[in-house]
Amino acid sequence: MRYEQEESIYNLIPRQPRKQEKSEKYVSSFKTGGAGGGSFKERDGVKKDSHKTMGLANEHADVDPKNFTKKHQGEAYLENLGKGEFKYPDGERKRPAVPKSDEAAPLMGIKTTKNFITTNAVENIMAVPRKPAPNFADTRKGDTFPLEESGLVPKYRNKKDFGHTPEYILKRTEEMKRAQGEYDLYVKEHMRRGAMKQLTEKEHAEILNGLKRNWDDTMLQYQGLPVVCDNIYRKHTKEKLEAQLKSIERDIELFEKHSQIYVA
């Protein structure tokens, strides 16, 4: 049951109905026509309705029927016609005119005494025969192809500089020798001062063998670890052995790559 239908003391108080305030009706400014009043359609109709088919009343009042518009009267190029010589826009690019018959008479009746048949025969008899193009047959049907581009002709082997060392390699070798000589002088100077010492071949071999033995021992310890490292101690041990192996491998590579090693 709704609240309004229930018995209540508030229902005894008289109430006035609410008034709904309506807004003003919207009217377009184009309908009123602005300051002039009336719609545009109505105002335009006033101008057009009286002369829909015949036009404005006084539009052609000053036209003389004897002075009507002629053909091409409003075109611009006719205004300058007759004031000077007419020229085409592309007249400068045109070729000169063909000479007339009375200006340059053609030469008639000239004959030659040359025997073309004999001349052609002599030229062909004295001509050197052309050498046939070097080709090779690649198929059983006799299809021929150029021999020079086939790769079967030893062109590079017959060059003058074939088998010789290129010049840029010789220059690079000389630069490397010069740089090595300067480095050797620098090392000797420091060795003379006692700042550097060069390892002998025996010391070099002993250090290299010792590094390899250390690598074998470290690898044996690494291989003895369990497959699963399930605690922190085993993880740290594995990481420590891996770091030692990498360090020893770098030292072995250094000693094997360089035969001369200096110790400061």
Backbone torsions as a table, in degrees:
resi	resn	phi	psi	omega
1	MET	NA	136.3	-178.1
2	ARG	-71.4	158.4	-178.0
3	TYR	-68.4	-32.0	-177.6
4	GLU	-69.1	-29.9	-178.4
5	GLN	-81.4	-16.3	177.7
6	GLU	-73.1	154.6	-179.6
7	GLU	-77.2	124.0	-177.9
8	SER	-149.0	153.2	180.0
9	ILE	-71.0	-25.6	179.5
10	TYR	-68.2	-23.8	179.7
11	ASN	-72.9	-16.9	179.2
12	LEU	-77.9	-19.2	-179.5
13	ILE	-79.1	126.6	179.5
14	PRO	-69.8	141.0	-178.5
15	ARG	-123.4	142.6	176.6
16	GLN	-93.1	139.0	179.5
17	PRO	-68.1	145.4	-179.3
18	ARG	-75.7	138.8	178.1
19	LYS	-94.8	129.6	178.0
20	GLN	-89.5	120.5	-179.0
21	GLU	-85.5	121.8	-179.7
22	LYS	-94.3	136.8	176.8
23	SER	-76.5	159.7	-179.8
24	GLU	-67.0	147.5	-178.6
25	LYS	-69.6	135.6	-179.4
26	TYR	-75.3	129.2	177.5
27	VAL	-126.1	124.4	-178.4
28	SER	-67.9	144.2	177.6
29	SER	-70.2	-24.4	177.9
30	PHE	-72.2	-24.9	179.6
31	LYS	-73.9	-38.7	179.8
32	THR	-77.0	-23.0	177.9
33	GLY	82.5	17.8	176.1
34	GLY	73.8	-137.6	-174.6
35	ALA	-75.6	-23.1	-176.2
36	GLY	-73.8	-22.5	-177.8
37	GLY	80.4	148.2	-178.9
38	GLY	81.2	159.5	-178.5
39	SER	-78.0	158.5	177.2
40	PHE	-64.0	-37.6	-179.5
41	LYS	-62.2	-40.8	179.4
42	GLU	-68.2	-41.2	-178.3
43	ARG	-70.2	-38.7	176.6
44	ASP	-67.0	-33.3	178.2
45	GLY	-63.3	-32.2	178.7
46	VAL	-63.8	-36.4	-178.1
47	LYS	-78.5	-34.6	-169.5
48	LYS	-96.1	-29.4	-172.7
49	ASP	-63.6	-34.0	-175.6
50	SER	-76.0	-17.6	-179.2
51	HIS	-142.5	56.5	-178.7
52	LYS	-68.9	-38.8	-173.1
53	THR	-106.7	-29.6	-173.5
54	MET	-102.7	-2.4	179.9
55	GLY	82.6	-175.1	179.7
56	LEU	-66.0	154.8	-173.4
57	ALA	-69.5	-43.7	-174.3
58	ASN	-107.2	27.0	-174.9
59	GLU	-72.7	-42.4	-177.8
60	HIS	-113.5	35.2	-177.2
61	ALA	-73.1	-27.4	-176.4
62	ASP	-94.7	12.3	-177.6
63	VAL	-86.7	131.6	177.5
64	ASP	-90.4	123.4	-179.1
65	PRO	-64.0	-21.9	179.1
66	LYS	-83.7	-25.0	-178.6
67	ASN	-104.5	67.8	-179.0
68	PHE	-89.4	167.0	-177.5
69	THR	-74.0	129.2	-179.6
70	LYS	-90.0	169.8	-179.8
71	LYS	-71.2	135.6	-179.5
72	HIS	60.2	26.9	-177.5
73	GLN	-74.3	-32.3	-177.4
74	GLY	-90.7	2.7	-179.0
75	GLU	-81.8	145.5	-169.7
76	ALA	-78.2	-34.4	-171.5
77	TYR	-72.3	-17.8	178.5
78	LEU	-77.4	-16.5	-178.2
79	GLU	-69.1	-35.6	-178.3
80	ASN	-92.6	3.2	-178.1
81	LEU	-70.4	130.2	179.0
82	GLY	95.3	-11.4	-179.7
83	LYS	-82.3	-22.4	-178.9
84	GLY	-157.8	-175.2	179.9
85	GLU	-72.9	135.8	-179.1
86	PHE	-76.1	136.8	179.9
87	LYS	-133.7	139.5	174.7
88	TYR	-76.4	152.0	179.2
89	PRO	-63.2	-33.4	-179.9
90	ASP	-104.4	30.6	-177.7
91	GLY	-66.6	-29.5	-178.1
92	GLU	-71.5	-26.5	-178.1
93	ARG	-85.9	-8.9	-177.3
94	LYS	-74.2	149.3	177.1
95	ARG	-77.1	159.2	178.3
96	PRO	-64.3	153.6	-177.4
97	ALA	-68.6	156.3	179.1
98	VAL	-69.2	133.2	-179.3
99	PRO	-64.7	147.2	180.0
100	LYS	-77.1	168.2	-175.9
101	SER	-67.0	-32.5	-179.0
102	ASP	-81.4	-15.5	-178.9
103	GLU	-80.4	-48.7	-178.8
104	ALA	-135.9	100.3	-178.8
105	ALA	-75.9	133.4	179.4
106	PRO	-68.5	147.7	179.2
107	LEU	-78.2	122.2	-176.8
108	MET	-117.6	147.7	173.8
109	GLY	85.2	7.7	179.8
110	ILE	-82.1	128.8	179.4
111	LYS	-126.1	152.2	178.7
112	THR	-105.6	150.2	179.5
113	THR	-99.1	6.1	-177.3
114	LYS	-74.1	134.4	176.7
115	ASN	-96.3	100.3	-175.0
116	PHE	-67.1	-32.2	-178.3
117	ILE	-67.0	-45.5	179.6
118	THR	-67.2	-40.9	-179.3
119	THR	-62.6	-44.8	179.4
120	ASN	-64.6	-38.6	179.4
121	ALA	-64.6	-44.7	-179.9
122	VAL	-63.5	-42.4	-179.3
123	GLU	-62.9	-39.0	179.6
124	ASN	-73.2	-32.8	178.8
125	ILE	-70.2	-39.6	-177.5
126	MET	-84.4	-9.4	-177.0
127	ALA	-72.0	145.6	178.1
128	VAL	-81.8	129.2	-179.2
129	PRO	-65.0	141.3	179.4
130	ARG	-78.3	143.9	177.3
131	LYS	-77.5	139.2	178.7
132	PRO	-68.1	148.9	179.6
133	ALA	-67.7	134.2	179.7
134	PRO	-68.3	113.8	179.1
135	ASN	-127.0	168.3	175.7
136	PHE	-138.5	145.0	179.6
137	ALA	-90.3	126.3	-173.9
138	ASP	-107.8	-16.6	-177.7
139	THR	-125.4	166.8	-179.5
140	ARG	-73.5	-14.4	177.0
141	LYS	-85.9	-5.6	177.1
142	GLY	92.9	22.3	177.0
143	ASP	-68.7	127.5	-176.7
144	THR	-107.4	151.0	179.7
145	PHE	-139.5	155.3	179.5
146	PRO	-61.0	136.5	-177.3
147	LEU	-79.9	-29.9	-177.0
148	GLU	-65.5	-37.7	-175.9
149	GLU	-91.2	1.7	-176.2
150	SER	-82.5	-20.7	-176.1
151	GLY	89.5	0.8	179.3
152	LEU	-85.1	-16.5	-179.8
153	VAL	-90.2	126.7	-179.9
154	PRO	-76.1	79.2	-177.9
155	LYS	-78.2	-45.2	-176.2
156	TYR	-71.3	-27.1	179.4
157	ARG	-69.7	-26.8	-178.5
158	ASN	-89.5	3.8	177.6
159	LYS	-72.4	157.1	-177.5
160	LYS	-68.2	-38.7	-177.2
161	ASP	-94.5	20.6	179.6
162	PHE	-72.8	132.7	179.9
163	GLY	86.6	-3.4	178.9
164	HIS	-96.3	152.0	178.5
165	THR	-71.5	133.2	179.7
166	PRO	-61.4	154.9	-176.3
167	GLU	-67.0	-35.7	-177.5
168	TYR	-67.3	-30.0	177.8
169	ILE	-72.0	-37.7	177.1
170	LEU	-63.7	-42.0	178.5
171	LYS	-64.1	-41.1	179.8
172	ARG	-65.6	-38.1	178.4
173	THR	-64.7	-42.0	178.2
174	GLU	-63.5	-40.7	178.4
175	GLU	-64.3	-40.2	178.3
176	MET	-65.0	-39.7	177.7
177	LYS	-64.5	-42.0	179.3
178	ARG	-63.9	-42.6	178.3
179	ALA	-64.9	-38.5	178.1
180	GLN	-66.1	-39.0	177.3
181	GLY	-63.0	-42.0	178.1
182	GLU	-64.9	-37.6	179.1
183	TYR	-66.9	-39.8	178.9
184	ASP	-64.5	-39.8	176.6
185	LEU	-62.8	-40.5	179.3
186	TYR	-63.1	-42.1	-179.4
187	VAL	-67.4	-41.2	179.6
188	LYS	-63.0	-39.1	178.9
189	GLU	-62.7	-42.3	178.7
190	HIS	-70.9	-34.2	176.5
191	MET	-66.5	-35.7	177.8
192	ARG	-64.1	-35.8	177.9
193	ARG	-77.7	-9.9	179.9
194	GLY	86.6	11.3	-178.4
195	ALA	-84.3	-25.5	-177.4
196	MET	-132.8	153.5	-179.8
197	LYS	-135.5	132.3	179.5
198	GLN	-91.8	135.3	177.8
199	LEU	-74.9	138.3	176.0
200	THR	-77.1	170.2	180.0
201	GLU	-63.5	-37.4	-180.0
202	LYS	-66.2	-45.7	179.0
203	GLU	-64.2	-38.2	178.9
204	HIS	-61.9	-44.9	-179.7
205	ALA	-67.5	-39.5	-179.6
206	GLU	-64.4	-43.5	-179.4
207	ILE	-65.8	-40.2	-179.9
208	LEU	-65.1	-42.2	177.8
209	ASN	-66.4	-37.1	177.9
210	GLY	-65.2	-38.4	177.1
211	LEU	-64.1	-39.1	178.8
212	LYS	-67.1	-37.7	176.3
213	ARG	-66.0	-39.9	177.2
214	ASN	-62.6	-37.6	178.6
215	TRP	-65.4	-39.4	178.4
216	ASP	-64.4	-43.0	-179.9
217	ASP	-65.2	-42.5	-180.0
218	THR	-66.7	-38.2	178.1
219	MET	-66.3	-35.7	177.2
220	LEU	-64.0	-40.4	177.2
221	GLN	-67.2	-37.2	-179.9
222	TYR	-67.0	-39.5	178.9
223	GLN	-71.4	-20.0	178.5
224	GLY	-80.6	-6.3	178.2
225	LEU	-71.5	152.4	176.7
226	PRO	-68.1	159.6	-178.3
227	VAL	-67.1	-41.8	-177.8
228	VAL	-104.3	118.2	176.3
229	CYS	-96.7	96.6	-171.5
230	ASP	-99.7	5.0	176.7
231	ASN	-135.8	171.1	-174.3
232	ILE	-68.9	-37.1	-178.1
233	TYR	-62.8	-45.3	-179.8
234	ARG	-65.9	-37.8	177.7
235	LYS	-63.0	-45.4	178.9
236	HIS	-63.8	-39.8	179.2
237	THR	-63.3	-41.8	179.7
238	LYS	-64.4	-44.6	179.0
239	GLU	-64.6	-37.6	-179.8
240	LYS	-65.8	-43.3	179.7
241	LEU	-66.8	-37.8	177.9
242	GLU	-64.3	-39.7	177.9
243	ALA	-66.3	-38.5	177.8
244	GLN	-65.5	-39.9	179.2
245	LEU	-63.4	-43.3	179.1
246	LYS	-63.7	-40.7	-179.8
247	SER	-65.5	-42.6	179.7
248	ILE	-66.5	-38.4	179.2
249	GLU	-64.5	-38.6	176.4
250	ARG	-63.7	-40.8	179.8
251	ASP	-67.0	-40.6	178.5
252	ILE	-63.4	-41.3	178.5
253	GLU	-63.8	-37.7	178.6
254	LEU	-65.0	-44.2	-178.6
255	PHE	-71.3	-33.0	179.2
256	GLU	-75.1	-28.9	-177.9
257	LYS	-79.2	-36.4	-176.5
258	HIS	-115.0	126.0	178.5
259	SER	-85.5	-25.6	179.3
260	GLN	-109.9	118.0	-178.3
261	ILE	-127.0	133.3	-178.9
262	TYR	-112.1	141.2	-179.1
263	VAL	-115.3	126.9	-179.4
264	ALA	-86.0	NA	NA
